[in-house]
C-alpha cells in the first residue's frame, strides 16, 4: 500500500470517527429527553442505550486503529 492510499484510509477513518461521535452525542441527547418523566418509553430507551454502546465500541475500535501502539 502506498502513502497516498494510507492517507486516504486514515482520513476515511477520521471522518467515520467524527460521524460516530456526533451520532453518539445525538443519541445521548435523545436518551436524556426520553428519560424525562413525561416521556418515559422503556423499550425505546433500552434500544437507544444499546445502540449508543455499539457506537461507543465502534468509536473505540477506530480510535485504536488511528492511535499508534507505542510500548515504552
N, CA, C and O atoms as a Maestro MAE file, in Angstrom:
{
 s_m_m2io_version
 :::
 2.0.0
}

f_m_ct {
 s_m_title
 :::
 protein
 m_atom[288] {
  # First column is atom index #
  i_m_mmod_type
  r_m_x_coord
  r_m_y_coord
  r_m_z_coord
  i_m_residue_number
  s_m_chain_name
  s_m_pdb_residue_name
  s_m_pdb_atom_name
  i_m_atomic_number
  :::
  1 25 0.858 -1.175 0.000 1 A "UNK " " N  " 7
  2 3 0.000 0.000 0.000 1 A "UNK " " CA " 6
  3 2 0.903 1.236 0.000 1 A "UNK " " C  " 6
  4 15 1.841 1.314 0.793 1 A "UNK " " O  " 8
  5 25 0.627 2.201 -0.883 2 A "UNK " " N  " 7
  6 3 1.471 3.389 -0.911 2 A "UNK " " CA " 6
  7 2 0.958 4.455 0.048 2 A "UNK " " C  " 6
  8 15 -0.114 4.314 0.637 2 A "UNK " " O  " 8
  9 25 1.734 5.518 0.196 3 A "UNK " " N  " 7
  10 3 1.416 6.557 1.182 3 A "UNK " " CA " 6
  11 2 0.084 7.228 0.878 3 A "UNK " " C  " 6
  12 15 -0.676 7.527 1.800 3 A "UNK " " O  " 8
  13 25 -0.215 7.472 -0.396 4 A "UNK " " N  " 7
  14 3 -1.482 8.129 -0.754 4 A "UNK " " CA " 6
  15 2 -2.675 7.297 -0.305 4 A "UNK " " C  " 6
  16 15 -3.643 7.842 0.225 4 A "UNK " " O  " 8
  17 25 -2.619 5.987 -0.508 5 A "UNK " " N  " 7
  18 3 -3.716 5.122 -0.071 5 A "UNK " " CA " 6
  19 2 -3.828 5.094 1.442 5 A "UNK " " C  " 6
  20 15 -4.935 5.091 1.981 5 A "UNK " " O  " 8
  21 25 -2.696 5.073 2.134 6 A "UNK " " N  " 7
  22 3 -2.717 5.070 3.594 6 A "UNK " " CA " 6
  23 2 -3.321 6.357 4.137 6 A "UNK " " C  " 6
  24 15 -4.096 6.323 5.093 6 A "UNK " " O  " 8
  25 25 -2.977 7.482 3.540 7 A "UNK " " N  " 7
  26 3 -3.547 8.749 3.981 7 A "UNK " " CA " 6
  27 2 -5.045 8.767 3.734 7 A "UNK " " C  " 6
  28 15 -5.812 9.230 4.578 7 A "UNK " " O  " 8
  29 25 -5.461 8.268 2.587 8 A "UNK " " N  " 7
  30 3 -6.886 8.226 2.297 8 A "UNK " " CA " 6
  31 2 -7.614 7.334 3.289 8 A "UNK " " C  " 6
  32 15 -8.703 7.678 3.749 8 A "UNK " " O  " 8
  33 25 -7.026 6.198 3.623 9 A "UNK " " N  " 7
  34 3 -7.643 5.295 4.588 9 A "UNK " " CA " 6
  35 2 -7.716 5.958 5.956 9 A "UNK " " C  " 6
  36 15 -8.733 5.865 6.643 9 A "UNK " " O  " 8
  37 25 -6.628 6.631 6.352 10 A "UNK " " N  " 7
  38 3 -6.617 7.307 7.648 10 A "UNK " " CA " 6
  39 2 -7.639 8.445 7.671 10 A "UNK " " C  " 6
  40 15 -8.347 8.622 8.662 10 A "UNK " " O  " 8
  41 25 -7.718 9.207 6.597 11 A "UNK " " N  " 7
  42 3 -8.708 10.285 6.520 11 A "UNK " " CA " 6
  43 2 -10.118 9.718 6.611 11 A "UNK " " C  " 6
  44 15 -10.985 10.279 7.282 11 A "UNK " " O  " 8
  45 25 -10.336 8.593 5.923 12 A "UNK " " N  " 7
  46 3 -11.643 7.954 5.959 12 A "UNK " " CA " 6
  47 2 -11.990 7.530 7.389 12 A "UNK " " C  " 6
  48 15 -13.123 7.714 7.834 12 A "UNK " " O  " 8
  49 25 -11.027 6.968 8.101 13 A "UNK " " N  " 7
  50 3 -11.263 6.560 9.484 13 A "UNK " " CA " 6
  51 2 -11.560 7.759 10.372 13 A "UNK " " C  " 6
  52 15 -12.431 7.695 11.240 13 A "UNK " " O  " 8
  53 25 -10.840 8.849 10.155 14 A "UNK " " N  " 7
  54 3 -11.080 10.054 10.959 14 A "UNK " " CA " 6
  55 2 -12.478 10.620 10.713 14 A "UNK " " C  " 6
  56 15 -13.154 11.050 11.648 14 A "UNK " " O  " 8
  57 25 -12.902 10.616 9.465 15 A "UNK " " N  " 7
  58 3 -14.249 11.099 9.137 15 A "UNK " " CA " 6
  59 2 -15.294 10.195 9.768 15 A "UNK " " C  " 6
  60 15 -16.260 10.673 10.363 15 A "UNK " " O  " 8
  61 25 -15.098 8.883 9.639 16 A "UNK " " N  " 7
  62 3 -16.041 7.940 10.230 16 A "UNK " " CA " 6
  63 2 -16.082 8.096 11.743 16 A "UNK " " C  " 6
  64 15 -17.150 8.021 12.350 16 A "UNK " " O  " 8
  65 25 -14.922 8.313 12.350 17 A "UNK " " N  " 7
  66 3 -14.850 8.516 13.794 17 A "UNK " " CA " 6
  67 2 -15.662 9.739 14.206 17 A "UNK " " C  " 6
  68 15 -16.400 9.691 15.189 17 A "UNK " " O  " 8
  69 25 -15.531 10.823 13.466 18 A "UNK " " N  " 7
  70 3 -16.278 12.039 13.792 18 A "UNK " " CA " 6
  71 2 -17.783 11.825 13.625 18 A "UNK " " C  " 6
  72 15 -18.567 12.298 14.447 18 A "UNK " " O  " 8
  73 25 -18.188 11.124 12.580 19 A "UNK " " N  " 7
  74 3 -19.614 10.835 12.372 19 A "UNK " " CA " 6
  75 2 -20.153 9.988 13.517 19 A "UNK " " C  " 6
  76 15 -21.241 10.256 14.028 19 A "UNK " " O  " 8
  77 25 -19.407 8.976 13.919 20 A "UNK " " N  " 7
  78 3 -19.842 8.123 15.025 20 A "UNK " " CA " 6
  79 2 -19.930 8.902 16.330 20 A "UNK " " C  " 6
  80 15 -20.866 8.716 17.107 20 A "UNK " " O  " 8
  81 25 -18.960 9.770 16.568 21 A "UNK " " N  " 7
  82 3 -19.004 10.583 17.791 21 A "UNK " " CA " 6
  83 2 -20.213 11.514 17.790 21 A "UNK " " C  " 6
  84 15 -20.874 11.681 18.814 21 A "UNK " " O  " 8
  85 25 -20.499 12.114 16.645 22 A "UNK " " N  " 7
  86 3 -21.652 13.009 16.549 22 A "UNK " " CA " 6
  87 2 -22.951 12.232 16.768 22 A "UNK " " C  " 6
  88 15 -23.847 12.694 17.474 22 A "UNK " " O  " 8
  89 25 -23.043 11.058 16.162 23 A "UNK " " N  " 7
  90 3 -24.228 10.220 16.344 23 A "UNK " " CA " 6
  91 2 -24.373 9.809 17.803 23 A "UNK " " C  " 6
  92 15 -25.484 9.776 18.332 23 A "UNK " " O  " 8
  93 25 -23.264 9.496 18.452 24 A "UNK " " N  " 7
  94 3 -23.262 9.121 19.867 24 A "UNK " " CA " 6
  95 2 -23.796 10.269 20.721 24 A "UNK " " C  " 6
  96 15 -24.607 10.053 21.621 24 A "UNK " " O  " 8
  97 25 -23.337 11.498 20.434 25 A "UNK " " N  " 7
  98 3 -23.828 12.672 21.175 25 A "UNK " " CA " 6
  99 2 -25.320 12.890 20.933 25 A "UNK " " C  " 6
  100 15 -26.066 13.210 21.859 25 A "UNK " " O  " 8
  101 25 -25.750 12.714 19.683 26 A "UNK " " N  " 7
  102 3 -27.176 12.877 19.370 26 A "UNK " " CA " 6
  103 2 -28.021 11.861 20.130 26 A "UNK " " C  " 6
  104 15 -29.084 12.194 20.654 26 A "UNK " " O  " 8
  105 25 -27.543 10.622 20.185 27 A "UNK " " N  " 7
  106 3 -28.258 9.595 20.942 27 A "UNK " " CA " 6
  107 2 -28.304 9.951 22.418 27 A "UNK " " C  " 6
  108 15 -29.318 9.735 23.081 27 A "UNK " " O  " 8
  109 25 -27.225 10.487 22.926 28 A "UNK " " N  " 7
  110 3 -27.181 10.907 24.324 28 A "UNK " " CA " 6
  111 2 -28.261 11.957 24.597 28 A "UNK " " C  " 6
  112 15 -28.961 11.885 25.607 28 A "UNK " " O  " 8
  113 25 -28.392 12.925 23.699 29 A "UNK " " N  " 7
  114 3 -29.423 13.960 23.852 29 A "UNK " " CA " 6
  115 2 -30.827 13.365 23.774 29 A "UNK " " C  " 6
  116 15 -31.707 13.732 24.552 29 A "UNK " " O  " 8
  117 25 -31.031 12.447 22.836 30 A "UNK " " N  " 7
  118 3 -32.338 11.808 22.680 30 A "UNK " " CA " 6
  119 2 -32.695 11.003 23.920 30 A "UNK " " C  " 6
  120 15 -33.830 11.053 24.395 30 A "UNK " " O  " 8
  121 25 -31.726 10.260 24.441 31 A "UNK " " N  " 7
  122 3 -31.954 9.461 25.648 31 A "UNK " " CA " 6
  123 2 -32.297 10.366 26.821 31 A "UNK " " C  " 6
  124 15 -33.209 10.068 27.592 31 A "UNK " " O  " 8
  125 25 -31.575 11.464 26.958 32 A "UNK " " N  " 7
  126 3 -31.849 12.398 28.053 32 A "UNK " " CA " 6
  127 2 -33.270 12.946 27.956 32 A "UNK " " C  " 6
  128 15 -33.954 13.080 28.970 32 A "UNK " " O  " 8
  129 25 -33.714 13.260 26.746 33 A "UNK " " N  " 7
  130 3 -35.071 13.778 26.569 33 A "UNK " " CA " 6
  131 2 -36.114 12.712 26.891 33 A "UNK " " C  " 6
  132 15 -37.147 13.014 27.487 33 A "UNK " " O  " 8
  133 25 -35.849 11.471 26.501 34 A "UNK " " N  " 7
  134 3 -36.805 10.390 26.751 34 A "UNK " " CA " 6
  135 2 -36.848 9.984 28.220 34 A "UNK " " C  " 6
  136 15 -37.818 9.369 28.664 34 A "UNK " " O  " 8
  137 25 -35.815 10.320 28.968 35 A "UNK " " N  " 7
  138 3 -35.796 9.966 30.382 35 A "UNK " " CA " 6
  139 2 -36.601 10.931 31.238 35 A "UNK " " C  " 6
  140 15 -36.773 10.705 32.436 35 A "UNK " " O  " 8
  141 25 -37.091 11.998 30.637 36 A "UNK " " N  " 7
  142 3 -37.965 12.911 31.374 36 A "UNK " " CA " 6
  143 2 -39.220 12.155 31.790 36 A "UNK " " C  " 6
  144 15 -39.705 11.311 31.037 36 A "UNK " " O  " 8
  145 25 -39.753 12.441 32.972 37 A "UNK " " N  " 7
  146 3 -40.913 11.691 33.478 37 A "UNK " " CA " 6
  147 2 -42.095 11.643 32.507 37 A "UNK " " C  " 6
  148 15 -42.798 10.634 32.443 37 A "UNK " " O  " 8
  149 25 -42.317 12.700 31.767 38 A "UNK " " N  " 7
  150 3 -43.468 12.730 30.865 38 A "UNK " " CA " 6
  151 2 -43.223 11.959 29.570 38 A "UNK " " C  " 6
  152 15 -44.163 11.718 28.812 38 A "UNK " " O  " 8
  153 25 -41.984 11.571 29.305 39 A "UNK " " N  " 7
  154 3 -41.650 10.944 28.024 39 A "UNK " " CA " 6
  155 2 -41.117 9.520 28.177 39 A "UNK " " C  " 6
  156 15 -40.485 9.011 27.251 39 A "UNK " " O  " 8
  157 25 -41.345 8.877 29.286 40 A "UNK " " N  " 7
  158 3 -40.745 7.555 29.526 40 A "UNK " " CA " 6
  159 2 -41.306 6.493 28.578 40 A "UNK " " C  " 6
  160 15 -42.512 6.252 28.518 40 A "UNK " " O  " 8
  161 25 -40.406 5.884 27.857 41 A "UNK " " N  " 7
  162 3 -40.712 4.751 26.991 41 A "UNK " " CA " 6
  163 2 -39.536 3.783 27.152 41 A "UNK " " C  " 6
  164 15 -38.518 3.908 26.471 41 A "UNK " " O  " 8
  165 25 -39.692 2.829 28.054 42 A "UNK " " N  " 7
  166 3 -38.584 1.967 28.451 42 A "UNK " " CA " 6
  167 2 -37.991 1.171 27.292 42 A "UNK " " C  " 6
  168 15 -36.772 1.023 27.207 42 A "UNK " " O  " 8
  169 25 -38.829 0.662 26.406 43 A "UNK " " N  " 7
  170 3 -38.325 -0.130 25.288 43 A "UNK " " CA " 6
  171 2 -37.451 0.727 24.374 43 A "UNK " " C  " 6
  172 15 -36.365 0.309 23.972 43 A "UNK " " O  " 8
  173 25 -37.925 1.910 24.055 44 A "UNK " " N  " 7
  174 3 -37.147 2.813 23.207 44 A "UNK " " CA " 6
  175 2 -35.851 3.210 23.897 44 A "UNK " " C  " 6
  176 15 -34.797 3.261 23.264 44 A "UNK " " O  " 8
  177 25 -35.927 3.492 25.195 45 A "UNK " " N  " 7
  178 3 -34.717 3.847 25.941 45 A "UNK " " CA " 6
  179 2 -33.687 2.724 25.904 45 A "UNK " " C  " 6
  180 15 -32.501 2.971 25.686 45 A "UNK " " O  " 8
  181 25 -34.137 1.497 26.116 46 A "UNK " " N  " 7
  182 3 -33.212 0.358 26.084 46 A "UNK " " CA " 6
  183 2 -32.561 0.217 24.718 46 A "UNK " " C  " 6
  184 15 -31.354 -0.009 24.619 46 A "UNK " " O  " 8
  185 25 -33.361 0.349 23.664 47 A "UNK " " N  " 7
  186 3 -32.818 0.226 22.305 47 A "UNK " " CA " 6
  187 2 -31.794 1.318 22.021 47 A "UNK " " C  " 6
  188 15 -30.733 1.049 21.459 47 A "UNK " " O  " 8
  189 25 -32.112 2.547 22.410 48 A "UNK " " N  " 7
  190 3 -31.196 3.659 22.168 48 A "UNK " " CA " 6
  191 2 -29.912 3.505 22.973 48 A "UNK " " C  " 6
  192 15 -28.827 3.796 22.471 48 A "UNK " " O  " 8
  193 25 -30.026 3.055 24.205 49 A "UNK " " N  " 7
  194 3 -28.834 2.864 25.031 49 A "UNK " " CA " 6
  195 2 -27.950 1.756 24.467 49 A "UNK " " C  " 6
  196 15 -26.723 1.858 24.498 49 A "UNK " " O  " 8
  197 25 -28.571 0.704 23.954 50 A "UNK " " N  " 7
  198 3 -27.797 -0.372 23.342 50 A "UNK " " CA " 6
  199 2 -27.101 0.135 22.082 50 A "UNK " " C  " 6
  200 15 -25.931 -0.167 21.847 50 A "UNK " " O  " 8
  201 25 -27.826 0.907 21.275 51 A "UNK " " N  " 7
  202 3 -27.245 1.483 20.066 51 A "UNK " " CA " 6
  203 2 -26.074 2.402 20.424 51 A "UNK " " C  " 6
  204 15 -25.058 2.424 19.730 51 A "UNK " " O  " 8
  205 25 -26.227 3.152 21.502 52 A "UNK " " N  " 7
  206 3 -25.170 4.050 21.961 52 A "UNK " " CA " 6
  207 2 -23.925 3.259 22.367 52 A "UNK " " C  " 6
  208 15 -22.805 3.673 22.067 52 A "UNK " " O  " 8
  209 25 -24.111 2.124 23.046 53 A "UNK " " N  " 7
  210 3 -22.971 1.287 23.431 53 A "UNK " " CA " 6
  211 2 -22.263 0.700 22.214 53 A "UNK " " C  " 6
  212 15 -21.036 0.615 22.183 53 A "UNK " " O  " 8
  213 25 -23.039 0.297 21.219 54 A "UNK " " N  " 7
  214 3 -22.445 -0.234 19.987 54 A "UNK " " CA " 6
  215 2 -21.613 0.852 19.304 54 A "UNK " " C  " 6
  216 15 -20.502 0.594 18.840 54 A "UNK " " O  " 8
  217 25 -22.158 2.062 19.249 55 A "UNK " " N  " 7
  218 3 -21.412 3.177 18.663 55 A "UNK " " CA " 6
  219 2 -20.124 3.434 19.435 55 A "UNK " " C  " 6
  220 15 -19.076 3.686 18.841 55 A "UNK " " O  " 8
  221 25 -20.207 3.369 20.754 56 A "UNK " " N  " 7
  222 3 -19.019 3.600 21.580 56 A "UNK " " CA " 6
  223 2 -17.946 2.556 21.270 56 A "UNK " " C  " 6
  224 15 -16.761 2.886 21.213 56 A "UNK " " O  " 8
  225 25 -18.349 1.310 21.070 57 A "UNK " " N  " 7
  226 3 -17.397 0.258 20.708 57 A "UNK " " CA " 6
  227 2 -16.748 0.545 19.356 57 A "UNK " " C  " 6
  228 15 -15.538 0.386 19.200 57 A "UNK " " O  " 8
  229 25 -17.554 0.969 18.378 58 A "UNK " " N  " 7
  230 3 -17.019 1.303 17.052 58 A "UNK " " CA " 6
  231 2 -16.056 2.488 17.145 58 A "UNK " " C  " 6
  232 15 -15.011 2.500 16.494 58 A "UNK " " O  " 8
  233 25 -16.415 3.480 17.954 59 A "UNK " " N  " 7
  234 3 -15.544 4.639 18.150 59 A "UNK " " CA " 6
  235 2 -14.204 4.188 18.727 59 A "UNK " " C  " 6
  236 15 -13.150 4.633 18.271 59 A "UNK " " O  " 8
  237 25 -14.238 3.320 19.712 60 A "UNK " " N  " 7
  238 3 -13.002 2.819 20.330 60 A "UNK " " CA " 6
  239 2 -12.154 2.042 19.332 60 A "UNK " " C  " 6
  240 15 -10.933 2.192 19.303 60 A "UNK " " O  " 8
  241 25 -12.791 1.215 18.517 61 A "UNK " " N  " 7
  242 3 -12.062 0.434 17.516 61 A "UNK " " CA " 6
  243 2 -11.342 1.348 16.532 61 A "UNK " " C  " 6
  244 15 -10.163 1.150 16.238 61 A "UNK " " O  " 8
  245 25 -12.057 2.347 16.027 62 A "UNK " " N  " 7
  246 3 -11.456 3.254 15.049 62 A "UNK " " CA " 6
  247 2 -10.366 4.092 15.708 62 A "UNK " " C  " 6
  248 15 -9.302 4.297 15.124 62 A "UNK " " O  " 8
  249 25 -10.624 4.572 16.915 63 A "UNK " " N  " 7
  250 3 -9.618 5.361 17.630 63 A "UNK " " CA " 6
  251 2 -8.344 4.541 17.820 63 A "UNK " " C  " 6
  252 15 -7.240 5.060 17.650 63 A "UNK " " O  " 8
  253 25 -8.491 3.277 18.167 64 A "UNK " " N  " 7
  254 3 -7.325 2.408 18.356 64 A "UNK " " CA " 6
  255 2 -6.578 2.181 17.047 64 A "UNK " " C  " 6
  256 15 -5.354 2.046 17.051 64 A "UNK " " O  " 8
  257 25 -7.295 2.137 15.933 65 A "UNK " " N  " 7
  258 3 -6.639 1.988 14.631 65 A "UNK " " CA " 6
  259 2 -5.844 3.242 14.277 65 A "UNK " " C  " 6
  260 15 -4.788 3.161 13.649 65 A "UNK " " O  " 8
  261 25 -6.357 4.394 14.681 66 A "UNK " " N  " 7
  262 3 -5.699 5.657 14.351 66 A "UNK " " CA " 6
  263 2 -4.561 5.999 15.306 66 A "UNK " " C  " 6
  264 15 -3.670 6.772 14.955 66 A "UNK " " O  " 8
  265 25 -4.584 5.433 16.501 67 A "UNK " " N  " 7
  266 3 -3.576 5.739 17.512 67 A "UNK " " CA " 6
  267 2 -2.477 4.687 17.458 67 A "UNK " " C  " 6
  268 15 -2.749 3.494 17.596 67 A "UNK " " O  " 8
  269 25 -1.236 5.123 17.256 68 A "UNK " " N  " 7
  270 3 -0.146 4.140 17.204 68 A "UNK " " CA " 6
  271 2 0.034 3.448 18.552 68 A "UNK " " C  " 6
  272 15 -0.106 4.065 19.608 68 A "UNK " " O  " 8
  273 25 0.343 2.174 18.495 69 A "UNK " " N  " 7
  274 3 0.554 1.377 19.697 69 A "UNK " " CA " 6
  275 2 2.030 1.463 20.074 69 A "UNK " " C  " 6
  276 15 2.860 0.716 19.556 69 A "UNK " " O  " 8
  277 25 2.342 2.381 20.979 70 A "UNK " " N  " 7
  278 3 3.735 2.602 21.387 70 A "UNK " " CA " 6
  279 2 3.951 1.946 22.748 70 A "UNK " " C  " 6
  280 15 3.322 2.313 23.740 70 A "UNK " " O  " 8
  281 25 4.837 0.986 22.771 71 A "UNK " " N  " 7
  282 3 5.161 0.305 24.023 71 A "UNK " " CA " 6
  283 2 6.441 0.927 24.558 71 A "UNK " " C  " 6
  284 15 7.491 0.874 23.917 71 A "UNK " " O  " 8
  285 25 6.336 1.516 25.743 72 A "UNK " " N  " 7
  286 3 7.502 2.211 26.318 72 A "UNK " " CA " 6
  287 2 8.446 1.235 26.971 72 A "UNK " " C  " 6
  288 15 9.479 1.639 27.505 72 A "UNK " " O  " 8
  :::
 }
 m_bond[287] {
  # First column is bond index #
  i_m_from
  i_m_to
  i_m_order
  :::
  1 1 2 1
  2 2 3 1
  3 3 4 2
  4 3 5 1
  5 5 6 1
  6 6 7 1
  7 7 8 2
  8 7 9 1
  9 9 10 1
  10 10 11 1
  11 11 12 2
  12 11 13 1
  13 13 14 1
  14 14 15 1
  15 15 16 2
  16 15 17 1
  17 17 18 1
  18 18 19 1
  19 19 20 2
  20 19 21 1
  21 21 22 1
  22 22 23 1
  23 23 24 2
  24 23 25 1
  25 25 26 1
  26 26 27 1
  27 27 28 2
  28 27 29 1
  29 29 30 1
  30 30 31 1
  31 31 32 2
  32 31 33 1
  33 33 34 1
  34 34 35 1
  35 35 36 2
  36 35 37 1
  37 37 38 1
  38 38 39 1
  39 39 40 2
  40 39 41 1
  41 41 42 1
  42 42 43 1
  43 43 44 2
  44 43 45 1
  45 45 46 1
  46 46 47 1
  47 47 48 2
  48 47 49 1
  49 49 50 1
  50 50 51 1
  51 51 52 2
  52 51 53 1
  53 53 54 1
  54 54 55 1
  55 55 56 2
  56 55 57 1
  57 57 58 1
  58 58 59 1
  59 59 60 2
  60 59 61 1
  61 61 62 1
  62 62 63 1
  63 63 64 2
  64 63 65 1
  65 65 66 1
  66 66 67 1
  67 67 68 2
  68 67 69 1
  69 69 70 1
  70 70 71 1
  71 71 72 2
  72 71 73 1
  73 73 74 1
  74 74 75 1
  75 75 76 2
  76 75 77 1
  77 77 78 1
  78 78 79 1
  79 79 80 2
  80 79 81 1
  81 81 82 1
  82 82 83 1
  83 83 84 2
  84 83 85 1
  85 85 86 1
  86 86 87 1
  87 87 88 2
  88 87 89 1
  89 89 90 1
  90 90 91 1
  91 91 92 2
  92 91 93 1
  93 93 94 1
  94 94 95 1
  95 95 96 2
  96 95 97 1
  97 97 98 1
  98 98 99 1
  99 99 100 2
  100 99 101 1
  101 101 102 1
  102 102 103 1
  103 103 104 2
  104 103 105 1
  105 105 106 1
  106 106 107 1
  107 107 108 2
  108 107 109 1
  109 109 110 1
  110 110 111 1
  111 111 112 2
  112 111 113 1
  113 113 114 1
  114 114 115 1
  115 115 116 2
  116 115 117 1
  117 117 118 1
  118 118 119 1
  119 119 120 2
  120 119 121 1
  121 121 122 1
  122 122 123 1
  123 123 124 2
  124 123 125 1
  125 125 126 1
  126 126 127 1
  127 127 128 2
  128 127 129 1
  129 129 130 1
  130 130 131 1
  131 131 132 2
  132 131 133 1
  133 133 134 1
  134 134 135 1
  135 135 136 2
  136 135 137 1
  137 137 138 1
  138 138 139 1
  139 139 140 2
  140 139 141 1
  141 141 142 1
  142 142 143 1
  143 143 144 2
  144 143 145 1
  145 145 146 1
  146 146 147 1
  147 147 148 2
  148 147 149 1
  149 149 150 1
  150 150 151 1
  151 151 152 2
  152 151 153 1
  153 153 154 1
  154 154 155 1
  155 155 156 2
  156 155 157 1
  157 157 158 1
  158 158 159 1
  159 159 160 2
  160 159 161 1
  161 161 162 1
  162 162 163 1
  163 163 164 2
  164 163 165 1
  165 165 166 1
  166 166 167 1
  167 167 168 2
  168 167 169 1
  169 169 170 1
  170 170 171 1
  171 171 172 2
  172 171 173 1
  173 173 174 1
  174 174 175 1
  175 175 176 2
  176 175 177 1
  177 177 178 1
  178 178 179 1
  179 179 180 2
  180 179 181 1
  181 181 182 1
  182 182 183 1
  183 183 184 2
  184 183 185 1
  185 185 186 1
  186 186 187 1
  187 187 188 2
  188 187 189 1
  189 189 190 1
  190 190 191 1
  191 191 192 2
  192 191 193 1
  193 193 194 1
  194 194 195 1
  195 195 196 2
  196 195 197 1
  197 197 198 1
  198 198 199 1
  199 199 200 2
  200 199 201 1
  201 201 202 1
  202 202 203 1
  203 203 204 2
  204 203 205 1
  205 205 206 1
  206 206 207 1
  207 207 208 2
  208 207 209 1
  209 209 210 1
  210 210 211 1
  211 211 212 2
  212 211 213 1
  213 213 214 1
  214 214 215 1
  215 215 216 2
  216 215 217 1
  217 217 218 1
  218 218 219 1
  219 219 220 2
  220 219 221 1
  221 221 222 1
  222 222 223 1
  223 223 224 2
  224 223 225 1
  225 225 226 1
  226 226 227 1
  227 227 228 2
  228 227 229 1
  229 229 230 1
  230 230 231 1
  231 231 232 2
  232 231 233 1
  233 233 234 1
  234 234 235 1
  235 235 236 2
  236 235 237 1
  237 237 238 1
  238 238 239 1
  239 239 240 2
  240 239 241 1
  241 241 242 1
  242 242 243 1
  243 243 244 2
  244 243 245 1
  245 245 246 1
  246 246 247 1
  247 247 248 2
  248 247 249 1
  249 249 250 1
  250 250 251 1
  251 251 252 2
  252 251 253 1
  253 253 254 1
  254 254 255 1
  255 255 256 2
  256 255 257 1
  257 257 258 1
  258 258 259 1
  259 259 260 2
  260 259 261 1
  261 261 262 1
  262 262 263 1
  263 263 264 2
  264 263 265 1
  265 265 266 1
  266 266 267 1
  267 267 268 2
  268 267 269 1
  269 269 270 1
  270 270 271 1
  271 271 272 2
  272 271 273 1
  273 273 274 1
  274 274 275 1
  275 275 276 2
  276 275 277 1
  277 277 278 1
  278 278 279 1
  279 279 280 2
  280 279 281 1
  281 281 282 1
  282 282 283 1
  283 283 284 2
  284 283 285 1
  285 285 286 1
  286 286 287 1
  287 287 288 2
  :::
 }
}
